[in-house]
Amino acid sequence: MAFDRDISDVQNWMNMFRWVVKLIRDDYGISEEKLTRHAQIETDLGLSLEQTEEVLDILATSFSIRFPAGTLDEIVKFEEMCMLASWLHGLYKRPEFLGAAYVSTAAALNPRAQAG
């Protein structure tokens, strides 16, 4: 998996969502029909824990963001992964599904994360 992915078109949350769809489609062979906002990462998409960690690593490297420990406990749906990455990159307001302790740690690690 190459980490030199073009992110120049990612200007908002929906661009991030589409970018992650392409990543998972191309790298893991999951059809776009399954990559819906409400798809559960493990059960609907079939990504293993290791594959989900790889996706987070690619997001972290590509967008210069840092996911704190416990990230996999905070996200269940595909949409949540995209919203979280968007927030950490400064493209989206703080997702409401995140726990307060996680938010504090994540914001401290990612200065672009908006307090909203």
Buried (B, 14 or more C-beta within 10 A) or exposed (E): EEEEBEBEEBEEBEBBBBBBBEBBBEBBEBEEEBBEEEBBBBEBBBBEEEBBBBBBEBBBEBBEBBBBEEBBEBBBBBBBBBBBBBBBBEBBEBBEBBEEEBBEBBBEEBEEBBEE
